[in-house]
Amino acid sequence: MRLAAIADIHGNHLALKAVLDDIDRQNVDLTVNLGDHLSSPLEAARTADLLLASQMVSIRGNHDRWILEKTPEQMGASDRWAHDQLTDAHKEWLGTLPATRWIDDRIFLCHGTPGSDTTYWLEKVRPYGVITMSPIEEIEAAAEGIDCPLILCAHTHIPRAVRLRDGRLVVNPGSVGCPGYDDDSPPIPHIMQAGTPDASYAILEEVGGAWRVSFRQVPYDHMAMAEIARARGNAAWASALSSGWIR
């Protein structure tokens, strides 16, 4: 089996289109989408139209959930911007998405961890906002009870693969549309940044009963999306989209 894993599109329709075009050339059997589809100061409705027209298997992320659960007055700026662009059909589609999903009892999909869509799994925020890999013991603890060889997660926007000591593979494909963000939420303010403006996703292939992963970085017209963010007053998004760094 050969599949593509995408995540964290965040309303970047040009990045999504570039990734979907690249996937079409990869001879995959299935594409899975790990959530946070629309929240951003970008083009939520155009992104949603692309997703509704696709045949991929999708789950929801924390921002997808917040767009549906919170009132507009309770939302952060990116969620509110996306919410106000969406049609009833877009919101109905978001409402059908599960928090997690199994595929053939062999692949497990989640956004953050199996038990939380807001928890970082493969990365850890240390004092002063320093980002490190999570200890293997903590990664394995969060995977307890997920008895399958391939586990896919997202949320931190950083491409990473971790082989658990029992052979299971946990993969974050990185972000299609948001290569960096700053987060001032408790307990520790921090910055996540990929260091490239390219759209990121992963190809997973099962060979001889074991899964292999390759990460793909897809160039697209990222400056056009950076200009949209800049015009809408979001300097952090403009910086991340133009360079992959928050400056």
PEDACOR-V340022 format. One record per helix or strand. SS is the DSSP state (helix for helix, strand for strand). FROM is the first residue (numbers start at 1). LEN is the number of residues. If there is no record, write none. Layout:
ss->(SS SS)
from->(FROM FROM)
len->(LEN LEN)
//
This chain:
ss->(strand helix strand helix strand helix helix helix helix strand strand strand strand strand helix strand helix strand strand strand strand strand strand strand helix helix)
from->(2 13 30 44 57 62 72 77 88 101 107 113 116 123 127 131 136 150 160 169 180 190 199 210 222 235)
len->(5 12 4 10 2 8 3 9 9 3 3 1 1 3 3 3 7 4 4 4 4 4 9 9 10 9)
//
